[in-house]
Amino acid sequence: MIEEYGTIIELKEQQIAVVECIKHSACHHCPSSGSCQLGDDKDSMRVEAFNQAGGKLNDRVKVVTTTRNFLQSSFLLYIVPIIGLLIGAILGQTIGERFPQQVDPSLLSALSGAFFLVATFLAIRFFTRSLKREKFMPTIVAIDFRPLAESETL
């Protein structure tokens, strides 16, 4: 279970809240830290979360996500496109070698790899629209009434 604490800065449609969390030292070493939606001061990040606890604006809350959901999402967003790229490149190389007079195999490999990469991203985008958003997003499970520590102030 991955846990973070943050402050609700915006309430969206049907129990969706935007929570601003302080970035920890682990964020600086994370390869996807550049894709996080950063806060105003670059030391915080914003996360959309399912507001199960009923938090209100400016409430300090505990946000959790399961390791399973985190790993599934990471696999879908990072590994599946790479697999699509490799399949396209191998397929292009194989087809290019069978017809050597018409097309350079390396060029066909690069073009088909890029095509499969883009097609994979489009397929992921189409597929994820049919999923329940709340199933994979982090969840606000508790409202924290403890005072903020000096290092946790936003």
DSSP file (Angstrom, degrees, kcal/mol; ACC not computed):
  #  RESIDUE AA STRUCTURE BP1 BP2  ACC     N-H-->O    O-->H-N    N-H-->O    O-->H-N    TCO  KAPPA ALPHA  PHI   PSI    X-CA   Y-CA   Z-CA
    1    1 A M              0   0    0      0, 0.0     2,-0.5     0, 0.0    65,-0.2   0.000 360.0 360.0 360.0 128.7    0.0    0.0    0.0
    2    2 A I  E     -A   65   0A   0     63,-3.0    63,-1.9     2,-0.0     2,-0.4  -0.884 360.0-169.6-101.2 125.1    1.4    3.4   -1.0
    3    3 A E  E     +A   64   0A   0     -2,-0.5     2,-0.3    61,-0.2    61,-0.2  -0.911  12.0 169.5-120.7 142.3    0.4    6.2    1.3
    4    4 A E  E     -A   63   0A   0     59,-2.4    59,-3.3    -2,-0.4     2,-0.4  -0.972  21.8-140.7-141.9 155.6    0.8   10.0    1.0
    5    5 A Y  E     +A   62   0A   0     -2,-0.3    17,-0.6    57,-0.2     2,-0.3  -0.946  35.5 141.5-116.5 142.4   -0.6   12.9    3.0
    6    6 A G  E     -AB  61  21A   0     55,-2.2    55,-3.1    -2,-0.4     2,-0.4  -0.925  45.2 -94.5-161.5-174.9   -1.7   16.1    1.3
    7    7 A T  E     -AB  60  20A   0     13,-2.2    13,-2.9    -2,-0.3     2,-0.5  -0.947  33.7-119.7-118.9 133.8   -4.2   18.9    1.3
    8    8 A I  E     + B   0  19A   0     51,-2.5    50,-2.7    -2,-0.4    11,-0.2  -0.594  35.7 169.4 -71.8 121.9   -7.4   19.1   -0.9
    9    9 A I  E     +     0   0A   0      9,-2.8     2,-0.3    -2,-0.5    -1,-0.2   0.549  63.4  19.2-110.4 -12.6   -7.0   22.1   -3.1
   10   10 A E  E     - B   0  18A   0      8,-1.2     8,-3.2    46,-0.1     2,-0.5  -0.966  60.2-146.0-158.6 140.2   -9.9   21.5   -5.5
   11   11 A L  E     - B   0  17A   0     -2,-0.3     6,-0.2     6,-0.2     2,-0.1  -0.938  25.5-176.9-108.1 130.1  -13.1   19.4   -5.6
   12   12 A K  E  >  - B   0  16A   0      4,-4.0     4,-0.6    -2,-0.5     3,-0.4  -0.357  39.1 -41.9-112.1-167.4  -14.2   18.0   -9.0
   13   13 A E  T >4 S-     0   0    0      1,-0.2     3,-0.6     2,-0.2    -1,-0.2  -0.213 110.8  -5.8 -61.1 145.5  -17.1   16.0  -10.3
   14   14 A Q  T 34 S-     0   0    0      1,-0.2    -1,-0.2    -3,-0.1    37,-0.1   0.827 132.5 -36.6  37.1  72.7  -18.6   13.1   -8.3
   15   15 A Q  T 34 S+     0   0    0     -3,-0.4    36,-3.9     1,-0.2     2,-0.5   0.777  98.5 135.5  61.3  32.7  -16.3   12.6   -5.4
   16   16 A I  E <<  -BC  12  50A   0     -3,-0.6    -4,-4.0    -4,-0.6     2,-0.3  -0.953  29.7-177.3-110.3 129.0  -13.0   13.5   -7.2
   17   17 A A  E     -BC  11  49A   0     32,-2.8    32,-2.9    -2,-0.5     2,-0.6  -0.926  25.9-132.3-125.2 149.6  -10.6   15.8   -5.4
   18   18 A V  E     -BC  10  48A   0     -8,-3.2    -9,-2.8    -2,-0.3    -8,-1.2  -0.909  28.1-165.3 -99.6 122.1   -7.3   17.3   -6.4
   19   19 A V  E     -BC   8  47A   0     28,-3.2    28,-2.7    -2,-0.6     2,-0.6  -0.914  12.0-146.9-113.0 131.7   -4.8   16.8   -3.5
   20   20 A E  E     -BC   7  46A   0    -13,-2.9   -13,-2.2    -2,-0.5     2,-0.3  -0.882  23.0-175.5 -99.0 120.7   -1.5   18.6   -3.3
   21   21 A C  E     -BC   6  45A   0     24,-3.1    24,-3.0    -2,-0.6     2,-0.3  -0.844  28.8-110.4-115.9 150.5    1.2   16.5   -1.7
   22   22 A I  E     - C   0  44A   0    -17,-0.6    22,-0.3    -2,-0.3     2,-0.3  -0.635  36.0-119.5 -77.5 133.2    4.8   17.3   -0.7
   23   23 A K        -     0   0    0     20,-2.9     2,-0.1    -2,-0.3    -1,-0.1  -0.560  29.0-146.3 -73.4 135.4    7.3   15.6   -2.9
   24   24 A H    >>  -     0   0    0     -2,-0.3     3,-1.3     1,-0.1     4,-0.6  -0.425  30.6 -96.7 -94.6 174.1    9.7   13.4   -0.9
   25   25 A S  H >> S+     0   0    0      1,-0.3     3,-0.8     2,-0.2     4,-0.5   0.796 121.8  65.5 -63.2 -27.0   13.3   12.6   -1.6
   26   26 A A  H >> S+     0   0    0      1,-0.2     3,-0.8     2,-0.2     4,-0.7   0.804  91.0  65.2 -64.2 -27.4   12.3    9.5   -3.4
   27   27 A C  H X4 S+     0   0    0     -3,-1.3     3,-0.6     1,-0.2    -1,-0.2   0.834  92.8  60.4 -64.3 -31.7   10.6   11.6   -6.1
   28   28 A H  H << S+     0   0    0     -3,-0.8    -1,-0.2    -4,-0.6    -2,-0.2   0.769 109.9  41.6 -69.1 -24.0   14.0   13.1   -7.1
   29   29 A H  H << S+     0   0    0     -3,-0.8    -1,-0.2    -4,-0.5    -2,-0.2   0.485  89.6 109.6 -98.8  -5.5   15.2    9.6   -8.1
   30   30 A C    X<  -     0   0    0     -4,-0.7     3,-1.4    -3,-0.6     4,-0.2  -0.541  64.8-143.3 -75.4 131.7   12.0    8.5   -9.7
   31   31 A P  T 3  S+     0   0    0      0, 0.0     3,-0.4     0, 0.0    -1,-0.1   0.742 100.4  49.1 -67.4 -21.0   12.2    8.1  -13.5
   32   32 A S  T >> S+     0   0    0      1,-0.2     3,-1.5     2,-0.1     4,-0.6   0.236  74.8 107.7-100.9  15.5    8.6    9.4  -13.9
   33   33 A S  G X4 S+     0   0    0     -3,-1.4     3,-0.7     1,-0.3    -1,-0.2   0.804  74.2  60.7 -63.2 -26.5    9.0   12.4  -11.7
   34   34 A G  G 34 S+     0   0    0     -3,-0.4    -1,-0.3     1,-0.2     4,-0.2   0.721 101.2  53.4 -71.0 -20.1    8.9   14.7  -14.8
   35   35 A S  G <4 S+     0   0    0     -3,-1.5    -1,-0.2     2,-0.1    -2,-0.2   0.549  84.4 104.3 -93.3  -7.2    5.4   13.4  -15.7
   36   36 A C  S << S-     0   0    0     -3,-0.7     2,-1.0    -4,-0.6    11,-0.1  -0.432  84.8-110.2 -68.4 147.6    3.9   14.2  -12.3
   37   37 A Q  E     -D   46   0A   0      9,-0.5     9,-3.2    -2,-0.1    -1,-0.1  -0.715  43.0-145.7 -79.4 107.3    1.7   17.3  -12.3
   38   38 A L  E     -D   45   0A   0     -2,-1.0     7,-0.3     7,-0.2     5,-0.0  -0.380   5.0-123.6 -78.1 152.1    3.9   19.5  -10.2
   39   39 A G    >   -     0   0    0      5,-2.9     3,-0.7   -18,-0.2    -1,-0.1  -0.033  41.2 -83.3 -78.2-170.0    2.5   22.1   -7.8
   40   40 A D  T 3  S+     0   0    0      1,-0.2    -2,-0.1     2,-0.1    -1,-0.1   0.796 126.7  42.5 -68.4 -29.0    3.2   25.8   -7.9
   41   41 A D  T 3  S-     0   0    0    113,-0.1    -1,-0.2     1,-0.0     4,-0.1   0.332 100.6-123.9-105.9   7.6    6.5   25.5   -6.0
   42   42 A K  S <  S+     0   0    0     -3,-0.7    -2,-0.1     2,-0.2    -4,-0.0   0.393  99.5  84.7  65.2  -3.2    8.1   22.4   -7.7
   43   43 A D  S    S+     0   0    0    111,-0.1   -20,-2.9   -21,-0.0     2,-0.3   0.326  88.4  54.7-102.8   4.2    8.3   20.8   -4.2
   44   44 A S  E     -C   22   0A   0    -22,-0.3    -5,-2.9   110,-0.0     2,-0.3  -0.891  66.8-152.8-131.6 162.9    4.8   19.5   -4.3
   45   45 A M  E     -CD  21  38A   0    -24,-3.0   -24,-3.1    -2,-0.3     2,-0.4  -0.965  13.6-131.1-135.2 154.6    2.7   17.4   -6.7
   46   46 A R  E     -CD  20  37A   0     -9,-3.2    -9,-0.5    -2,-0.3     2,-0.4  -0.892  22.4-174.9-110.3 135.4   -1.0   17.3   -7.5
   47   47 A V  E     -C   19   0A   0    -28,-2.7   -28,-3.2    -2,-0.4     2,-0.5  -0.992  22.4-135.5-130.8 132.5   -2.9   14.0   -7.5
   48   48 A E  E     +C   18   0A   0     -2,-0.4     2,-0.3   -30,-0.2   -30,-0.2  -0.767  36.1 179.0 -83.4 131.6   -6.5   13.4   -8.5
   49   49 A A  E     -C   17   0A   0    -32,-2.9   -32,-2.8    -2,-0.5     2,-0.5  -0.968  36.7-107.2-137.6 150.0   -8.0   11.0   -5.9
   50   50 A F  E     -Ce  16 139A   0     88,-3.0    90,-3.2    -2,-0.3     2,-1.8  -0.659  33.6-137.2 -74.8 122.8  -11.4    9.4   -5.3
   51   51 A N    >   +     0   0    0    -36,-3.9     3,-0.7    -2,-0.5    -1,-0.1  -0.479  45.2 151.3 -88.1  68.8  -12.8   11.2   -2.3
   52   52 A Q  T 3  S+     0   0    0     -2,-1.8    -1,-0.2    88,-0.5    89,-0.2   0.803  70.5  54.0 -68.7 -31.5  -14.1    8.2   -0.3
   53   53 A A  T 3  S-     0   0    0     87,-1.1    -1,-0.2    -3,-0.3    90,-0.1   0.564 110.4-118.7 -83.5  -8.6  -13.7    9.9    3.1
   54   54 A G    <   -     0   0    0     -3,-0.7    -2,-0.1    86,-0.2    -3,-0.1   0.848  44.7-178.0  75.9  34.0  -15.7   12.9    2.1
   55   55 A G        -     0   0    0     85,-0.1     2,-0.2     1,-0.1    -1,-0.1  -0.284  12.1-144.5 -65.5 151.6  -12.9   15.5    2.5
   56   56 A K    >   -     0   0    0      1,-0.1     3,-2.1     4,-0.1   -48,-0.3  -0.635  38.8 -60.5-112.1 171.8  -13.7   19.1    2.0
   57   57 A L  T 3  S+     0   0    0      1,-0.3   -48,-0.2    -2,-0.2    -1,-0.1  -0.242 122.7  11.9 -54.2 135.1  -11.6   22.0    0.5
   58   58 A N  T 3  S+     0   0    0    -50,-2.7    -1,-0.3     1,-0.3     2,-0.2   0.497  91.6 140.5  71.2   9.1   -8.4   22.6    2.5
   59   59 A D    <   -     0   0    0     -3,-2.1   -51,-2.5   -51,-0.1     2,-0.5  -0.580  54.9-126.4 -75.8 143.1   -8.7   19.4    4.5
   60   60 A R  E     -A    7   0A   0     84,-0.4    84,-2.9    -2,-0.2     2,-0.3  -0.821  41.9-179.7 -88.5 126.2   -5.5   17.4    5.2
   61   61 A V  E     -AF   6 143A   0    -55,-3.1   -55,-2.2    -2,-0.5     2,-0.5  -0.839  33.3-121.3-131.5 161.4   -6.1   13.9    4.0
   62   62 A K  E     -AF   5 142A   0     80,-2.7    79,-2.1    -2,-0.3    80,-1.0  -0.918  28.5-164.3-102.5 124.7   -4.4   10.5    3.7
   63   63 A V  E     +AF   4 140A   0    -59,-3.3   -59,-2.4    -2,-0.5     2,-0.3  -0.932  10.7 179.6-112.8 129.1   -4.3    9.2    0.1
   64   64 A V  E     -AF   3 139A   0     75,-2.8    75,-3.1    -2,-0.5     2,-0.3  -0.924  13.2-177.5-128.7 153.8   -3.6    5.6   -0.6
   65   65 A T  E     -A    2   0A   0    -63,-1.9   -63,-3.0    -2,-0.3     2,-0.1  -0.984  32.5-111.0-142.9 147.1   -3.2    3.4   -3.7
   66   66 A T     >  -     0   0    0     -2,-0.3     4,-2.1   -65,-0.2     5,-0.1  -0.451  19.6-126.8 -77.1 151.7   -2.6   -0.3   -3.8
   67   67 A T  H  > S+     0   0    0      1,-0.2     4,-2.8     2,-0.2     5,-0.2   0.863 110.8  58.3 -62.7 -35.7    0.7   -1.6   -5.0
   68   68 A R  H  > S+     0   0    0      2,-0.2     4,-2.7     1,-0.2     5,-0.2   0.943 107.5  44.6 -61.0 -49.0   -1.2   -3.8   -7.5
   69   69 A N  H  > S+     0   0    0      1,-0.2     4,-2.5     2,-0.2     5,-0.2   0.899 113.4  51.8 -62.6 -40.1   -3.0   -0.8   -9.1
   70   70 A F  H  X S+     0   0    0     -4,-2.1     4,-2.3     1,-0.2    -2,-0.2   0.926 113.0  44.0 -62.1 -45.4    0.3    1.1   -9.2
   71   71 A L  H  X S+     0   0    0     -4,-2.8     4,-2.6     2,-0.2    -2,-0.2   0.889 113.3  50.8 -69.6 -38.8    2.1   -1.8  -10.9
   72   72 A Q  H  X S+     0   0    0     -4,-2.7     4,-2.4    -5,-0.2    -2,-0.2   0.932 112.7  46.2 -63.0 -44.9   -0.7   -2.5  -13.3
   73   73 A S  H  X S+     0   0    0     -4,-2.5     4,-2.4    -5,-0.2     5,-0.2   0.915 113.0  49.5 -63.8 -42.7   -0.8    1.2  -14.3
   74   74 A S  H  X>S+     0   0    0     -4,-2.3     4,-2.4    -5,-0.2     5,-0.7   0.914 111.4  49.0 -63.2 -42.9    2.9    1.4  -14.7
   75   75 A F  I  X>S+     0   0    0     -4,-2.6     5,-2.1     1,-0.2     4,-0.9   0.927 112.7  48.0 -61.3 -44.9    3.0   -1.8  -16.8
   76   76 A L  I  <5S+     0   0    0     -4,-2.4    -2,-0.2     1,-0.2    -1,-0.2   0.887 118.5  39.2 -64.4 -39.8    0.2   -0.4  -19.1
   77   77 A L  I  <5S+     0   0    0     -4,-2.4    -1,-0.2    -5,-0.2    -2,-0.2   0.762 131.3  20.3 -84.8 -25.5    1.8    3.0  -19.5
   78   78 A Y  I  X5S+     0   0    0     -4,-2.4     4,-0.9    -5,-0.2    -3,-0.2   0.819 125.8  37.3-112.1 -45.3    5.5    2.0  -19.8
   79   79 A I  I  X<S+     0   0    0     -4,-0.9     4,-2.4    -5,-0.7     5,-0.2   0.912 109.2  57.0 -82.9 -43.5    6.0   -1.6  -20.8
   80   80 A V  H  ><S+     0   0    0     -5,-2.1     4,-2.4     1,-0.2     5,-0.2   0.909 107.4  49.0 -59.0 -44.6    3.1   -2.2  -23.3
   81   81 A P  H  > S+     0   0    0      0, 0.0     4,-2.4     0, 0.0    -1,-0.2   0.884 110.6  51.3 -62.2 -35.3    4.2    0.6  -25.6
   82   82 A I  H  X S+     0   0    0     -4,-0.9     4,-2.5     2,-0.2    -2,-0.2   0.904 109.2  50.5 -66.3 -39.9    7.8   -0.7  -25.6
   83   83 A I  H  X S+     0   0    0     -4,-2.4     4,-2.7     2,-0.2     5,-0.2   0.919 110.4  50.2 -62.2 -43.0    6.5   -4.1  -26.5
   84   84 A G  H  X S+     0   0    0     -4,-2.4     4,-2.4     1,-0.2    -2,-0.2   0.906 110.0  50.5 -60.7 -42.1    4.5   -2.6  -29.3
   85   85 A L  H  X S+     0   0    0     -4,-2.4     4,-2.4    31,-0.2    -2,-0.2   0.925 112.2  46.7 -60.9 -45.9    7.6   -0.7  -30.6
   86   86 A L  H  X S+     0   0    0     -4,-2.5     4,-2.7     2,-0.2     5,-0.3   0.911 111.7  50.1 -65.3 -43.0    9.7   -4.0  -30.5
   87   87 A I  H  X S+     0   0    0     -4,-2.7     4,-2.6     1,-0.2     5,-0.2   0.933 113.0  47.4 -61.1 -44.7    7.0   -6.0  -32.3
   88   88 A G  H  X S+     0   0    0     -4,-2.4     4,-2.6    -5,-0.2    25,-0.4   0.904 112.8  48.4 -62.7 -41.8    6.7   -3.3  -35.0
   89   89 A A  H  X S+     0   0    0     -4,-2.4     4,-2.3    23,-0.2    -2,-0.2   0.918 114.0  45.5 -66.5 -43.1   10.5   -3.1  -35.4
   90   90 A I  H  X S+     0   0    0     -4,-2.7     4,-2.5     2,-0.2    -2,-0.2   0.918 114.1  49.1 -66.1 -42.8   10.9   -6.8  -35.7
   91   91 A L  H  X S+     0   0    0     -4,-2.6     4,-2.5    -5,-0.3     5,-0.2   0.918 112.3  48.2 -62.2 -44.3    8.0   -7.1  -38.1
   92   92 A G  H  X S+     0   0    0     -4,-2.6     4,-2.5    17,-0.2    17,-0.3   0.897 112.0  49.1 -63.4 -41.2    9.3   -4.3  -40.3
   93   93 A Q  H  X S+     0   0    0     -4,-2.3     4,-1.9     2,-0.2    -2,-0.2   0.916 112.1  48.7 -64.3 -43.3   12.8   -5.8  -40.4
   94   94 A T  H  X S+     0   0    0     -4,-2.5     4,-1.2     2,-0.2    -2,-0.2   0.928 114.0  44.8 -63.8 -46.0   11.4   -9.2  -41.3
   95   95 A I  H  X S+     0   0    0     -4,-2.5     4,-1.2     1,-0.2     3,-0.3   0.903 112.2  53.3 -65.2 -40.6    9.2   -7.9  -44.1
   96   96 A G  H  < S+     0   0    0     -4,-2.5     7,-0.3     1,-0.2    -1,-0.2   0.834 107.3  51.2 -64.0 -33.4   12.1   -5.6  -45.4
   97   97 A E  H  < S+     0   0    0     -4,-1.9    -1,-0.2     1,-0.2    -2,-0.2   0.776 106.5  54.6 -74.7 -26.7   14.5   -8.6  -45.6
   98   98 A R  H  < S+     0   0    0     -4,-1.2    -1,-0.2     1,-0.3    -2,-0.2   0.771 117.0  36.2 -77.6 -25.5   11.9  -10.6  -47.6
   99   99 A F  S >X S+     0   0    0     -4,-1.2     4,-1.3     1,-0.1     3,-0.8  -0.608  71.9 162.3-123.8  70.9   11.6   -7.9  -50.2
  100  100 A P  T 34  +     0   0    0      0, 0.0    -1,-0.1     0, 0.0    -2,-0.1   0.741  68.4  56.6 -67.8 -24.8   15.2   -6.5  -50.4
  101  101 A Q  T 34 S+     0   0    0      1,-0.1     3,-0.1     3,-0.1    -5,-0.0   0.773 108.5  45.4 -78.4 -24.1   14.8   -4.7  -53.8
  102  102 A Q  T <4 S+     0   0    0     -3,-0.8     2,-0.3     1,-0.2    -1,-0.1   0.887 118.2  11.7 -90.3 -40.2   11.9   -2.5  -52.8
  103  103 A V  S  < S-     0   0    0     -4,-1.3    -1,-0.2    -7,-0.3    -4,-0.1  -0.996  72.7-108.2-145.3 143.2   12.6   -1.1  -49.3
  104  104 A D     >  -     0   0    0     -2,-0.3     4,-2.4     1,-0.1     5,-0.2  -0.573  29.1-140.0 -67.3 125.6   15.6   -0.8  -47.0
  105  105 A P  H  > S+     0   0    0      0, 0.0     4,-2.2     0, 0.0    -9,-0.2   0.846 100.4  52.2 -59.6 -35.1   14.9   -3.2  -44.0
  106  106 A S  H  > S+     0   0    0      2,-0.2     4,-2.3     1,-0.2     5,-0.2   0.901 110.3  47.7 -68.8 -39.9   16.2   -0.7  -41.5
  107  107 A L  H  > S+     0   0    0      2,-0.2     4,-2.6     1,-0.2     5,-0.2   0.930 113.7  46.9 -65.4 -45.4   14.0    2.1  -42.7
  108  108 A L  H  X S+     0   0    0     -4,-2.4     4,-2.6     1,-0.2     5,-0.3   0.876 111.1  53.2 -64.0 -37.3   10.9   -0.2  -42.8
  109  109 A S  H  X S+     0   0    0     -4,-2.2     4,-2.1   -17,-0.3   -17,-0.2   0.920 111.4  45.3 -62.7 -45.0   11.8   -1.4  -39.3
  110  110 A A  H  X S+     0   0    0     -4,-2.3     4,-2.3     2,-0.2    -2,-0.2   0.921 115.2  46.9 -65.7 -44.5   12.0    2.1  -37.9
  111  111 A L  H  X S+     0   0    0     -4,-2.6     4,-2.3     2,-0.2    -2,-0.2   0.923 115.2  44.1 -66.0 -44.4    8.8    3.2  -39.6
  112  112 A S  H  X S+     0   0    0     -4,-2.6     4,-2.7     2,-0.2   -23,-0.2   0.865 112.0  54.0 -71.0 -33.3    6.7    0.2  -38.5
  113  113 A G  H  X S+     0   0    0     -4,-2.1     4,-2.1   -25,-0.4   -25,-0.2   0.927 111.0  45.6 -62.6 -44.1    8.2    0.4  -35.0
  114  114 A A  H  X S+     0   0    0     -4,-2.3     4,-2.4     2,-0.2     5,-0.2   0.898 112.6  51.5 -64.8 -40.4    7.0    4.0  -34.8
  115  115 A F  H  X S+     0   0    0     -4,-2.3     4,-2.7     1,-0.2    -2,-0.2   0.937 111.4  46.3 -61.8 -46.6    3.6    3.1  -36.2
  116  116 A F  H  X S+     0   0    0     -4,-2.7     4,-2.3     2,-0.2    -1,-0.2   0.862 110.7  53.9 -65.4 -35.2    3.1    0.3  -33.7
  117  117 A L  H  X S+     0   0    0     -4,-2.1     4,-2.2     2,-0.2    -2,-0.2   0.950 112.6  42.4 -62.0 -49.5    4.3    2.6  -30.8
  118  118 A V  H  X S+     0   0    0     -4,-2.4     4,-2.4     1,-0.2    -2,-0.2   0.911 114.0  52.2 -63.7 -42.7    1.7    5.2  -31.8
  119  119 A A  H  X S+     0   0    0     -4,-2.7     4,-2.4    -5,-0.2    -1,-0.2   0.872 108.5  51.7 -61.9 -37.0   -1.0    2.6  -32.3
  120  120 A T  H  X S+     0   0    0     -4,-2.3     4,-2.6     2,-0.2    -1,-0.2   0.925 109.3  48.8 -66.2 -44.6   -0.3    1.1  -28.9
  121  121 A F  H  X S+     0   0    0     -4,-2.2     4,-2.3     1,-0.2    -2,-0.2   0.912 112.9  48.1 -61.1 -41.9   -0.6    4.5  -27.2
  122  122 A L  H  X S+     0   0    0     -4,-2.4     4,-2.4     2,-0.2    -2,-0.2   0.897 111.4  50.3 -65.6 -39.7   -3.9    5.1  -29.1
  123  123 A A  H  X S+     0   0    0     -4,-2.4     4,-2.9     2,-0.2    -2,-0.2   0.901 110.6  49.6 -64.7 -40.7   -5.2    1.6  -28.1
  124  124 A I  H  X S+     0   0    0     -4,-2.6     4,-2.7     2,-0.2    -2,-0.2   0.921 111.3  49.3 -63.5 -43.2   -4.3    2.3  -24.5
  125  125 A R  H  X S+     0   0    0     -4,-2.3     4,-0.9     2,-0.2    -2,-0.2   0.919 114.8  44.0 -62.6 -43.5   -6.1    5.6  -24.5
  126  126 A F  H  X S+     0   0    0     -4,-2.4     4,-0.6     1,-0.2     3,-0.4   0.920 115.7  48.2 -66.4 -44.1   -9.2    4.0  -26.1
  127  127 A F  H >< S+     0   0    0     -4,-2.9     3,-1.1     1,-0.2     4,-0.4   0.890 107.8  53.7 -65.3 -41.9   -9.1    1.0  -23.7
  128  128 A T  H >< S+     0   0    0     -4,-2.7     3,-0.8     1,-0.3    -1,-0.2   0.722  95.8  67.8 -71.7 -19.5   -8.7    3.0  -20.6
  129  129 A R  H 3< S+     0   0    0     -4,-0.9    -1,-0.3    -3,-0.4    -2,-0.2   0.800  98.0  53.4 -67.2 -26.7  -11.7    5.1  -21.3
  130  130 A S  T << S+     0   0    0     -3,-1.1    -1,-0.2    -4,-0.6    -2,-0.2   0.592  93.7  91.4 -83.7 -10.4  -13.9    2.1  -20.8
  131  131 A L  S <  S-     0   0    0     -3,-0.8     2,-0.5    -4,-0.4     3,-0.0  -0.519  91.1-101.0 -82.7 151.4  -12.4    1.4  -17.3
  132  132 A K    >>  -     0   0    0     -2,-0.2     3,-0.8     1,-0.2     4,-0.7  -0.607  28.1-147.6 -70.3 124.2  -13.9    2.8  -14.1
  133  133 A R  H >> S+     0   0    0     -2,-0.5     4,-1.3     1,-0.2     3,-0.8   0.876  94.0  57.1 -62.3 -40.2  -11.7    5.7  -13.3
  134  134 A E  H 34 S+     0   0    0      1,-0.2    -1,-0.2     2,-0.2   -84,-0.2   0.736  95.7  66.9 -66.5 -22.6  -12.2    5.3   -9.5
  135  135 A K  H <4 S+     0   0    0     -3,-0.8    -1,-0.2     1,-0.2    -2,-0.2   0.851 112.7  28.1 -67.8 -33.8  -10.8    1.7   -9.7
  136  136 A F  H << S+     0   0    0     -3,-0.8    -1,-0.2    -4,-0.7    -2,-0.2   0.556 102.4  89.8-107.2 -10.2   -7.3    2.8  -10.6
  137  137 A M  S  < S-     0   0    0     -4,-1.3   -88,-0.1     1,-0.1   -68,-0.0  -0.527  87.0 -91.7 -87.5 157.3   -7.0    6.2   -9.1
  138  138 A P        -     0   0    0      0, 0.0   -88,-3.0     0, 0.0     2,-0.4  -0.211  42.2-135.1 -59.3 156.9   -5.7    6.9   -5.6
  139  139 A T  E     -eF  50  64A   0    -75,-3.1   -75,-2.8   -90,-0.2     2,-0.7  -0.953   6.1-133.2-122.7 135.9   -8.3    7.0   -2.8
  140  140 A I  E     + F   0  63A   0    -90,-3.2   -87,-1.1    -2,-0.4   -88,-0.5  -0.791  33.0 169.4 -82.5 115.1   -8.7    9.4    0.0
  141  141 A V  E     +     0   0A   0    -79,-2.1     2,-0.3    -2,-0.7    -1,-0.2   0.646  55.3  16.6-105.6 -18.0   -9.3    7.1    3.0
  142  142 A A  E     - F   0  62A   0    -80,-1.0   -80,-2.7     2,-0.0     2,-0.6  -0.999  61.0-128.3-155.5 151.0   -9.0    9.4    6.0
  143  143 A I  E     - F   0  61A   0     -2,-0.3     2,-0.6   -82,-0.2   -82,-0.3  -0.906  30.4-141.9 -99.0 127.0   -9.1   13.0    7.0
  144  144 A D        -     0   0    0    -84,-2.9   -84,-0.4    -2,-0.6    -2,-0.0  -0.804  20.3-178.8 -96.5 119.9   -6.1   13.8    9.2
  145  145 A F        +     0   0    0     -2,-0.6    -1,-0.1   -86,-0.1     3,-0.1   0.382  46.2 113.3 -98.8   2.8   -6.8   16.2   12.0
  146  146 A R  S    S-     0   0    0      1,-0.1     3,-0.1   -86,-0.1     2,-0.1  -0.440  76.9-101.9 -71.2 148.4   -3.2   16.3   13.4
  147  147 A P        -     0   0    0      0, 0.0     2,-0.1     0, 0.0    -1,-0.1  -0.394  43.2 -99.9 -67.5 150.1   -1.4   19.6   13.1
  148  148 A L        -     0   0    0      1,-0.1     2,-0.1    -3,-0.1     5,-0.1  -0.439  33.5-121.8 -69.4 140.1    1.1   19.9   10.2
  149  149 A A    >   -     0   0    0     -2,-0.1     3,-1.3     1,-0.1     4,-0.5  -0.427  29.2-107.2 -74.5 159.9    4.8   19.5   11.1
  150  150 A E  G >  S+     0   0    0      1,-0.3     3,-0.7     2,-0.2    -1,-0.1   0.860 120.5  49.1 -58.6 -37.7    7.1   22.4   10.2
  151  151 A S  G 3  S+     0   0    0      1,-0.2    -1,-0.3     3,-0.0    -3,-0.0   0.591 107.0  57.2 -79.8  -9.2    8.6   20.5    7.3
  152  152 A E  G <  S+     0   0    0     -3,-1.3    -1,-0.2  -130,-0.0    -2,-0.2   0.409  74.2 119.5-101.7   1.1    5.2   19.5    5.9
  153  153 A T    <         0   0    0     -3,-0.7    -3,-0.0    -4,-0.5    -4,-0.0  -0.416 360.0 360.0 -69.3 142.6    3.7   22.9    5.4
  154  154 A L              0   0    0     -2,-0.1    -1,-0.1  -132,-0.0  -113,-0.1   0.442 360.0 360.0 -91.9 360.0    2.8   23.8    1.8
